[in-house]
Amino acid sequence: MKNIAKIIADLRKQKGWSQTELATESGVSREIIGKYERGEAVPSIEFAKRIAEAFGVSLDYLAGEGTLSRLDKKTVKRMQDIESLKDDDKSHLFAIVDAFLRDATTRKAYAS
């Protein structure tokens, strides 16, 4: 399990945000963000939810746990949308995805 302090710091840096910018986006004070990143404090559920929303990730992702912890909210939403498709449409979509993944795996194998 990845440490929540590291996850917050990594996500903030990926966004190119300062601690002040994250504080503004999440409604959590910059001082508290600093404490979270240094591992001096752990966010409450309410603050973790605000931070997750600011980053566009799930609470599972932020905590580094759960079956979908490695997926951002956009990917999870896409998966949910796929689940609502008709079976035939899903089959067609999965055939395309499978072909893409097979090609990517083949290219990777030849590159090694």
GULUMFI-143948 format. One record per atom (N, C-alpha, C): residue number from 1; residue in three letters; chain; atom name; x, z, y. Coordinates in steps of 0.1 Angstrom, whole numbers. Last residue first. Layout:
BEGIN
+-----+---------+--------+-------+-------+-------+-------+
: num : residuo : cadena : atomo :    c1 :    c3 :    c2 :
+-----+---------+--------+-------+-------+-------+-------+
: NUM :     ALA :      A :    CA :     X :     Z :     Y :
...
+-----+---------+--------+-------+-------+-------+-------+
//
This chain:
BEGIN
+-----+---------+--------+-------+-------+-------+-------+
: num : residuo : cadena : atomo :    c1 :    c3 :    c2 :
+-----+---------+--------+-------+-------+-------+-------+
: 112 :     SER :      A :     N :   117 :  -271 :   -54 :
: 112 :     SER :      A :    CA :   126 :  -260 :   -59 :
: 112 :     SER :      A :     C :   138 :  -265 :   -67 :
: 111 :     ALA :      A :     N :   101 :  -292 :   -50 :
: 111 :     ALA :      A :    CA :   110 :  -288 :   -39 :
: 111 :     ALA :      A :     C :   121 :  -278 :   -44 :
: 110 :     TYR :      A :     N :    85 :  -293 :   -72 :
: 110 :     TYR :      A :    CA :    95 :  -304 :   -70 :
: 110 :     TYR :      A :     C :   105 :  -300 :   -60 :
: 109 :     ALA :      A :     N :    69 :  -271 :   -67 :
: 109 :     ALA :      A :    CA :    77 :  -271 :   -79 :
: 109 :     ALA :      A :     C :    88 :  -282 :   -78 :
: 108 :     LYS :      A :     N :    56 :  -279 :   -43 :
: 108 :     LYS :      A :    CA :    64 :  -267 :   -43 :
: 108 :     LYS :      A :     C :    74 :  -267 :   -55 :
: 107 :     ARG :      A :     N :    41 :  -300 :   -53 :
: 107 :     ARG :      A :    CA :    51 :  -303 :   -42 :
: 107 :     ARG :      A :     C :    61 :  -291 :   -42 :
: 106 :     THR :      A :     N :    24 :  -286 :   -71 :
: 106 :     THR :      A :    CA :    33 :  -297 :   -76 :
: 106 :     THR :      A :     C :    44 :  -299 :   -66 :
: 105 :     THR :      A :     N :    10 :  -270 :   -53 :
: 105 :     THR :      A :    CA :    18 :  -264 :   -64 :
: 105 :     THR :      A :     C :    28 :  -274 :   -69 :
: 104 :     ALA :      A :     N :    -4 :  -290 :   -38 :
: 104 :     ALA :      A :    CA :     6 :  -281 :   -31 :
: 104 :     ALA :      A :     C :    15 :  -274 :   -41 :
: 103 :     ASP :      A :     N :   -20 :  -301 :   -58 :
: 103 :     ASP :      A :    CA :   -10 :  -309 :   -51 :
: 103 :     ASP :      A :     C :     1 :  -300 :   -44 :
: 102 :     ARG :      A :     N :   -36 :  -279 :   -65 :
: 102 :     ARG :      A :    CA :   -27 :  -285 :   -75 :
: 102 :     ARG :      A :     C :   -16 :  -293 :   -69 :
: 101 :     LEU :      A :     N :   -49 :  -275 :   -40 :
: 101 :     LEU :      A :    CA :   -40 :  -265 :   -45 :
: 101 :     LEU :      A :     C :   -30 :  -270 :   -56 :
: 100 :     PHE :      A :     N :   -63 :  -299 :   -39 :
: 100 :     PHE :      A :    CA :   -54 :  -296 :   -28 :
: 100 :     PHE :      A :     C :   -44 :  -286 :   -33 :
:  99 :     ALA :      A :     N :   -80 :  -296 :   -61 :
:  99 :     ALA :      A :    CA :   -70 :  -308 :   -60 :
:  99 :     ALA :      A :     C :   -60 :  -305 :   -50 :
:  98 :     ASP :      A :     N :   -94 :  -273 :   -55 :
:  98 :     ASP :      A :    CA :   -86 :  -273 :   -66 :
:  98 :     ASP :      A :     C :   -75 :  -285 :   -66 :
:  97 :     VAL :      A :     N :  -108 :  -283 :   -32 :
:  97 :     VAL :      A :    CA :   -99 :  -272 :   -31 :
:  97 :     VAL :      A :     C :   -89 :  -272 :   -42 :
:  96 :     ILE :      A :     N :  -124 :  -302 :   -45 :
:  96 :     ILE :      A :    CA :  -115 :  -306 :   -34 :
:  96 :     ILE :      A :     C :  -104 :  -296 :   -32 :
:  95 :     ALA :      A :     N :  -139 :  -286 :   -63 :
:  95 :     ALA :      A :    CA :  -131 :  -298 :   -68 :
:  95 :     ALA :      A :     C :  -120 :  -302 :   -57 :
:  94 :     PHE :      A :     N :  -152 :  -269 :   -45 :
:  94 :     PHE :      A :    CA :  -141 :  -264 :   -53 :
:  94 :     PHE :      A :     C :  -133 :  -275 :   -60 :
:  93 :     LEU :      A :     N :  -170 :  -288 :   -34 :
:  93 :     LEU :      A :    CA :  -161 :  -281 :   -26 :
:  93 :     LEU :      A :     C :  -149 :  -276 :   -34 :
:  92 :     HIS :      A :     N :  -185 :  -294 :   -57 :
:  92 :     HIS :      A :    CA :  -178 :  -305 :   -50 :
:  92 :     HIS :      A :     C :  -167 :  -299 :   -41 :
:  91 :     SER :      A :     N :  -196 :  -269 :   -63 :
:  91 :     SER :      A :    CA :  -188 :  -276 :   -73 :
:  91 :     SER :      A :     C :  -179 :  -287 :   -66 :
:  90 :     LYS :      A :     N :  -211 :  -264 :   -41 :
:  90 :     LYS :      A :    CA :  -200 :  -255 :   -44 :
:  90 :     LYS :      A :     C :  -190 :  -263 :   -53 :
:  89 :     ASP :      A :     N :  -231 :  -284 :   -44 :
:  89 :     ASP :      A :    CA :  -222 :  -284 :   -32 :
:  89 :     ASP :      A :     C :  -210 :  -275 :   -35 :
:  88 :     ASP :      A :     N :  -243 :  -274 :   -68 :
:  88 :     ASP :      A :    CA :  -237 :  -288 :   -67 :
:  88 :     ASP :      A :     C :  -227 :  -289 :   -55 :
:  87 :     ASP :      A :     N :  -253 :  -249 :   -59 :
:  87 :     ASP :      A :    CA :  -243 :  -250 :   -70 :
:  87 :     ASP :      A :     C :  -236 :  -263 :   -69 :
:  86 :     LYS :      A :     N :  -255 :  -245 :   -24 :
:  86 :     LYS :      A :    CA :  -261 :  -249 :   -36 :
:  86 :     LYS :      A :     C :  -250 :  -251 :   -46 :
:  85 :     LEU :      A :     N :  -240 :  -217 :    -6 :
:  85 :     LEU :      A :    CA :  -242 :  -231 :    -9 :
:  85 :     LEU :      A :     C :  -249 :  -233 :   -22 :
:  84 :     SER :      A :     N :  -233 :  -191 :    -3 :
:  84 :     SER :      A :    CA :  -247 :  -194 :    -1 :
:  84 :     SER :      A :     C :  -250 :  -209 :    -3 :
:  83 :     GLU :      A :     N :  -206 :  -190 :    -8 :
:  83 :     GLU :      A :    CA :  -215 :  -183 :   -18 :
:  83 :     GLU :      A :     C :  -229 :  -187 :   -16 :
:  82 :     ILE :      A :     N :  -196 :  -200 :    16 :
:  82 :     ILE :      A :    CA :  -195 :  -208 :     3 :
:  82 :     ILE :      A :     C :  -205 :  -203 :    -7 :
:  81 :     ASP :      A :     N :  -200 :  -178 :    32 :
:  81 :     ASP :      A :    CA :  -208 :  -190 :    35 :
:  81 :     ASP :      A :     C :  -207 :  -199 :    22 :
:  80 :     GLN :      A :     N :  -181 :  -160 :    22 :
:  80 :     GLN :      A :    CA :  -196 :  -157 :    21 :
:  80 :     GLN :      A :     C :  -204 :  -169 :    23 :
:  79 :     MET :      A :     N :  -158 :  -174 :    28 :
:  79 :     MET :      A :    CA :  -161 :  -172 :    14 :
:  79 :     MET :      A :     C :  -176 :  -168 :    12 :
:  78 :     ARG :      A :     N :  -159 :  -174 :    56 :
:  78 :     ARG :      A :    CA :  -160 :  -186 :    49 :
:  78 :     ARG :      A :     C :  -164 :  -185 :    34 :
:  77 :     LYS :      A :     N :  -156 :  -146 :    59 :
:  77 :     LYS :      A :    CA :  -169 :  -153 :    64 :
:  77 :     LYS :      A :     C :  -170 :  -166 :    57 :
:  76 :     VAL :      A :     N :  -130 :  -143 :    50 :
:  76 :     VAL :      A :    CA :  -141 :  -136 :    43 :
:  76 :     VAL :      A :     C :  -154 :  -143 :    47 :
:  75 :     THR :      A :     N :  -117 :  -158 :    70 :
:  75 :     THR :      A :    CA :  -116 :  -162 :    56 :
:  75 :     THR :      A :     C :  -127 :  -156 :    48 :
:  74 :     LYS :      A :     N :  -122 :  -142 :    92 :
:  74 :     LYS :      A :    CA :  -126 :  -156 :    92 :
:  74 :     LYS :      A :     C :  -127 :  -162 :    78 :
:  73 :     LYS :      A :     N :  -111 :  -118 :    87 :
:  73 :     LYS :      A :    CA :  -125 :  -119 :    87 :
:  73 :     LYS :      A :     C :  -130 :  -133 :    87 :
:  72 :     ASP :      A :     N :   -83 :  -122 :    63 :
:  72 :     ASP :      A :    CA :   -89 :  -119 :    76 :
:  72 :     ASP :      A :     C :  -104 :  -122 :    76 :
:  71 :     LEU :      A :     N :   -72 :  -106 :    34 :
:  71 :     LEU :      A :    CA :   -80 :  -117 :    40 :
:  71 :     LEU :      A :     C :   -85 :  -113 :    54 :
:  70 :     ARG :      A :     N :   -61 :   -86 :    20 :
:  70 :     ARG :      A :    CA :   -52 :   -96 :    25 :
:  70 :     ARG :      A :     C :   -59 :  -107 :    33 :
:  69 :     SER :      A :     N :   -83 :   -70 :    11 :
:  69 :     SER :      A :    CA :   -74 :   -65 :    22 :
:  69 :     SER :      A :     C :   -65 :   -75 :    27 :
:  68 :     LEU :      A :     N :  -102 :   -74 :    -8 :
:  68 :     LEU :      A :    CA :  -101 :   -84 :     3 :
:  68 :     LEU :      A :     C :   -91 :   -80 :    14 :
:  67 :     THR :      A :     N :  -100 :   -51 :   -24 :
:  67 :     THR :      A :    CA :   -98 :   -64 :   -30 :
:  67 :     THR :      A :     C :   -97 :   -76 :   -20 :
:  66 :     GLY :      A :     N :   -81 :   -25 :    -8 :
:  66 :     GLY :      A :    CA :   -94 :   -32 :   -12 :
:  66 :     GLY :      A :     C :   -91 :   -46 :   -17 :
:  65 :     GLU :      A :     N :   -58 :   -20 :    19 :
:  65 :     GLU :      A :    CA :   -64 :   -17 :     6 :
:  65 :     GLU :      A :     C :   -76 :   -25 :     4 :
:  64 :     GLY :      A :     N :   -48 :   -19 :    45 :
:  64 :     GLY :      A :    CA :   -40 :   -25 :    34 :
:  64 :     GLY :      A :     C :   -45 :   -22 :    20 :
:  63 :     ALA :      A :     N :   -62 :   -12 :    67 :
:  63 :     ALA :      A :    CA :   -58 :    -1 :    58 :
:  63 :     ALA :      A :     C :   -48 :    -6 :    47 :
:  62 :     LEU :      A :     N :   -68 :   -38 :    76 :
:  62 :     LEU :      A :    CA :   -61 :   -28 :    85 :
:  62 :     LEU :      A :     C :   -55 :   -17 :    77 :
:  61 :     TYR :      A :     N :   -84 :   -47 :    55 :
:  61 :     TYR :      A :    CA :   -71 :   -54 :    58 :
:  61 :     TYR :      A :     C :   -62 :   -44 :    66 :
:  60 :     ASP :      A :     N :  -105 :   -29 :    56 :
:  60 :     ASP :      A :    CA :   -97 :   -30 :    44 :
:  60 :     ASP :      A :     C :   -84 :   -36 :    47 :
:  59 :     LEU :      A :     N :  -116 :   -37 :    81 :
:  59 :     LEU :      A :    CA :  -110 :   -23 :    80 :
:  59 :     LEU :      A :     C :  -101 :   -23 :    67 :
:  58 :     SER :      A :     N :  -107 :   -71 :    88 :
:  58 :     SER :      A :    CA :  -115 :   -61 :    83 :
:  58 :     SER :      A :     C :  -108 :   -47 :    83 :
:  57 :     VAL :      A :     N :   -98 :   -86 :   120 :
:  57 :     VAL :      A :    CA :   -96 :   -84 :   106 :
:  57 :     VAL :      A :     C :  -106 :   -73 :   101 :
:  56 :     GLY :      A :     N :   -95 :   -91 :   147 :
:  56 :     GLY :      A :    CA :  -103 :  -100 :   139 :
:  56 :     GLY :      A :     C :  -100 :   -99 :   124 :
:  55 :     PHE :      A :     N :   -83 :   -74 :   164 :
:  55 :     PHE :      A :    CA :   -74 :   -83 :   157 :
:  55 :     PHE :      A :     C :   -82 :   -93 :   149 :
:  54 :     ALA :      A :     N :  -105 :   -60 :   173 :
:  54 :     ALA :      A :    CA :   -96 :   -66 :   183 :
:  54 :     ALA :      A :     C :   -87 :   -77 :   176 :
:  53 :     GLU :      A :     N :  -114 :   -49 :   149 :
:  53 :     GLU :      A :    CA :  -122 :   -59 :   156 :
:  53 :     GLU :      A :     C :  -114 :   -67 :   166 :
:  52 :     ALA :      A :     N :   -94 :   -31 :   144 :
:  52 :     ALA :      A :    CA :   -96 :   -42 :   134 :
:  52 :     ALA :      A :     C :  -104 :   -53 :   141 :
:  51 :     ILE :      A :     N :   -98 :   -13 :   165 :
:  51 :     ILE :      A :    CA :   -86 :   -21 :   164 :
:  51 :     ILE :      A :     C :   -87 :   -33 :   155 :
:  50 :     ARG :      A :     N :  -124 :    -4 :   159 :
:  50 :     ARG :      A :    CA :  -121 :   -10 :   172 :
:  50 :     ARG :      A :     C :  -109 :   -19 :   171 :
:  49 :     LYS :      A :     N :  -118 :     9 :   134 :
:  49 :     LYS :      A :    CA :  -128 :    -3 :   135 :
:  49 :     LYS :      A :     C :  -126 :   -11 :   148 :
:  48 :     ALA :      A :     N :  -101 :    29 :   142 :
:  48 :     ALA :      A :    CA :   -96 :    18 :   133 :
:  48 :     ALA :      A :     C :  -105 :     6 :   134 :
:  47 :     PHE :      A :     N :  -119 :    44 :   158 :
:  47 :     PHE :      A :    CA :  -108 :    37 :   164 :
:  47 :     PHE :      A :     C :  -102 :    26 :   155 :
:  46 :     GLU :      A :     N :  -136 :    53 :   137 :
:  46 :     GLU :      A :    CA :  -141 :    46 :   149 :
:  46 :     GLU :      A :     C :  -130 :    38 :   156 :
:  45 :     ILE :      A :     N :  -119 :    65 :   119 :
:  45 :     ILE :      A :    CA :  -126 :    54 :   114 :
:  45 :     ILE :      A :     C :  -131 :    46 :   127 :
:  44 :     SER :      A :     N :   -89 :    74 :   137 :
:  44 :     SER :      A :    CA :  -102 :    77 :   131 :
:  44 :     SER :      A :     C :  -108 :    64 :   127 :
:  43 :     PRO :      A :     N :   -55 :    66 :   129 :
:  43 :     PRO :      A :    CA :   -67 :    63 :   136 :
:  43 :     PRO :      A :     C :   -79 :    69 :   129 :
:  42 :     VAL :      A :     N :   -30 :    91 :   128 :
:  42 :     VAL :      A :    CA :   -37 :    81 :   120 :
:  42 :     VAL :      A :     C :   -51 :    78 :   127 :
:  41 :     ALA :      A :     N :     2 :    96 :   143 :
:  41 :     ALA :      A :    CA :   -12 :    99 :   142 :
:  41 :     ALA :      A :     C :   -19 :    88 :   134 :
:  40 :     GLU :      A :     N :    27 :    89 :   141 :
:  40 :     GLU :      A :    CA :    25 :   102 :   146 :
:  40 :     GLU :      A :     C :    11 :   106 :   145 :
:  39 :     GLY :      A :     N :    35 :    63 :   137 :
:  39 :     GLY :      A :    CA :    31 :    71 :   125 :
:  39 :     GLY :      A :     C :    29 :    86 :   129 :
:  38 :     ARG :      A :     N :    40 :    46 :   157 :
:  38 :     ARG :      A :    CA :    51 :    55 :   153 :
:  38 :     ARG :      A :     C :    48 :    63 :   141 :
:  37 :     GLU :      A :     N :    14 :    35 :   160 :
:  37 :     GLU :      A :    CA :    25 :    27 :   155 :
:  37 :     GLU :      A :     C :    38 :    35 :   151 :
:  36 :     TYR :      A :     N :     0 :    57 :   169 :
:  36 :     TYR :      A :    CA :    -4 :    51 :   156 :
:  36 :     TYR :      A :     C :     8 :    43 :   151 :
:  35 :     LYS :      A :     N :    12 :    62 :   194 :
:  35 :     LYS :      A :    CA :    13 :    72 :   183 :
:  35 :     LYS :      A :     C :     9 :    66 :   169 :
:  34 :     GLY :      A :     N :     5 :    38 :   207 :
:  34 :     GLY :      A :    CA :    19 :    41 :   204 :
:  34 :     GLY :      A :     C :    21 :    52 :   193 :
:  33 :     ILE :      A :     N :   -23 :    42 :   208 :
:  33 :     ILE :      A :    CA :   -17 :    30 :   201 :
:  33 :     ILE :      A :     C :    -3 :    33 :   197 :
:  32 :     ILE :      A :     N :   -23 :    63 :   225 :
:  32 :     ILE :      A :    CA :   -27 :    65 :   212 :
:  32 :     ILE :      A :     C :   -22 :    54 :   203 :
:  31 :     GLU :      A :     N :   -14 :    51 :   249 :
:  31 :     GLU :      A :    CA :    -7 :    62 :   243 :
:  31 :     GLU :      A :     C :   -10 :    65 :   229 :
:  30 :     ARG :      A :     N :   -34 :    32 :   254 :
:  30 :     ARG :      A :    CA :   -21 :    28 :   250 :
:  30 :     ARG :      A :     C :   -12 :    39 :   244 :
:  29 :     SER :      A :     N :   -67 :    40 :   239 :
:  29 :     SER :      A :    CA :   -56 :    42 :   249 :
:  29 :     SER :      A :     C :   -42 :    37 :   244 :
:  28 :     VAL :      A :     N :   -89 :    15 :   230 :
:  28 :     VAL :      A :    CA :   -82 :    27 :   226 :
:  28 :     VAL :      A :     C :   -70 :    28 :   235 :
:  27 :     GLY :      A :     N :  -101 :    -9 :   234 :
:  27 :     GLY :      A :    CA :  -107 :     3 :   240 :
:  27 :     GLY :      A :     C :  -101 :    16 :   235 :
:  26 :     SER :      A :     N :   -90 :   -33 :   224 :
:  26 :     SER :      A :    CA :   -97 :   -24 :   215 :
:  26 :     SER :      A :     C :  -104 :   -12 :   221 :
:  25 :     GLU :      A :     N :   -79 :   -46 :   246 :
:  25 :     GLU :      A :    CA :   -87 :   -53 :   237 :
:  25 :     GLU :      A :     C :   -96 :   -44 :   228 :
:  24 :     THR :      A :     N :   -63 :   -25 :   258 :
:  24 :     THR :      A :    CA :   -74 :   -31 :   265 :
:  24 :     THR :      A :     C :   -84 :   -38 :   256 :
:  23 :     ALA :      A :     N :   -45 :   -20 :   237 :
:  23 :     ALA :      A :    CA :   -54 :    -9 :   242 :
:  23 :     ALA :      A :     C :   -66 :   -15 :   249 :
:  22 :     LEU :      A :     N :   -32 :   -45 :   235 :
:  22 :     LEU :      A :    CA :   -40 :   -40 :   224 :
:  22 :     LEU :      A :     C :   -50 :   -29 :   228 :
:  21 :     GLU :      A :     N :   -20 :   -43 :   261 :
:  21 :     GLU :      A :    CA :   -30 :   -54 :   258 :
:  21 :     GLU :      A :     C :   -38 :   -50 :   246 :
:  20 :     THR :      A :     N :    -3 :   -21 :   256 :
:  20 :     THR :      A :    CA :   -13 :   -21 :   267 :
:  20 :     THR :      A :     C :   -24 :   -31 :   265 :
:  19 :     GLN :      A :     N :    14 :   -31 :   237 :
:  19 :     GLN :      A :    CA :     5 :   -20 :   234 :
:  19 :     GLN :      A :     C :    -6 :   -19 :   244 :
:  18 :     SER :      A :     N :    12 :   -67 :   240 :
:  18 :     SER :      A :    CA :    19 :   -54 :   242 :
:  18 :     SER :      A :     C :     9 :   -43 :   238 :
:  17 :     TRP :      A :     N :     9 :   -94 :   217 :
:  17 :     TRP :      A :    CA :     3 :   -84 :   226 :
:  17 :     TRP :      A :     C :    13 :   -73 :   228 :
:  16 :     GLY :      A :     N :    13 :  -114 :   198 :
:  16 :     GLY :      A :    CA :    21 :  -114 :   210 :
:  16 :     GLY :      A :     C :    16 :  -105 :   221 :
:  15 :     LYS :      A :     N :     1 :  -113 :   174 :
:  15 :     LYS :      A :    CA :    -7 :  -118 :   185 :
:  15 :     LYS :      A :     C :     1 :  -119 :   198 :
:  14 :     GLN :      A :     N :    22 :  -102 :   160 :
:  14 :     GLN :      A :    CA :    18 :  -116 :   157 :
:  14 :     GLN :      A :     C :     9 :  -122 :   168 :
:  13 :     LYS :      A :     N :    23 :   -77 :   172 :
:  13 :     LYS :      A :    CA :    34 :   -86 :   174 :
:  13 :     LYS :      A :     C :    30 :  -100 :   171 :
:  12 :     ARG :      A :     N :    -1 :   -67 :   160 :
:  12 :     ARG :      A :    CA :     1 :   -67 :   175 :
:  12 :     ARG :      A :     C :    12 :   -77 :   179 :
:  11 :     LEU :      A :     N :     5 :   -67 :   133 :
:  11 :     LEU :      A :    CA :    -6 :   -75 :   139 :
:  11 :     LEU :      A :     C :    -5 :   -77 :   154 :
:  10 :     ASP :      A :     N :    27 :   -49 :   133 :
:  10 :     ASP :      A :    CA :    29 :   -63 :   129 :
:  10 :     ASP :      A :     C :    18 :   -72 :   134 :
:   9 :     ALA :      A :     N :    14 :   -25 :   141 :
:   9 :     ALA :      A :    CA :    25 :   -30 :   149 :
:   9 :     ALA :      A :     C :    27 :   -45 :   146 :
:   8 :     ILE :      A :     N :    -5 :   -22 :   120 :
:   8 :     ILE :      A :    CA :   -10 :   -23 :   134 :
:   8 :     ILE :      A :     C :     1 :   -30 :   143 :
:   7 :     ILE :      A :     N :    12 :   -20 :    98 :
:   7 :     ILE :      A :    CA :     2 :   -31 :    99 :
:   7 :     ILE :      A :     C :    -2 :   -33 :   113 :
:   6 :     LYS :      A :     N :    26 :     3 :   103 :
:   6 :     LYS :      A :    CA :    33 :   -10 :   103 :
:   6 :     LYS :      A :     C :    23 :   -22 :   104 :
:   5 :     ALA :      A :     N :     5 :    21 :   102 :
:   5 :     ALA :      A :    CA :    13 :    20 :   114 :
:   5 :     ALA :      A :     C :    20 :     7 :   115 :
:   4 :     ILE :      A :     N :    -4 :    19 :    76 :
:   4 :     ILE :      A :    CA :   -12 :    14 :    86 :
:   4 :     ILE :      A :     C :    -5 :    13 :   100 :
:   3 :     ASN :      A :     N :    18 :     7 :    51 :
:   3 :     ASN :      A :    CA :    15 :    17 :    60 :
:   3 :     ASN :      A :     C :     7 :    12 :    72 :
:   2 :     LYS :      A :     N :     6 :    -9 :    21 :
:   2 :     LYS :      A :    CA :    13 :   -10 :    34 :
:   2 :     LYS :      A :     C :     9 :     1 :    43 :
:   1 :     MET :      A :     N :     8 :     0 :   -12 :
:   1 :     MET :      A :    CA :     0 :     0 :     0 :
:   1 :     MET :      A :     C :     9 :     0 :    12 :
+-----+---------+--------+-------+-------+-------+-------+
//
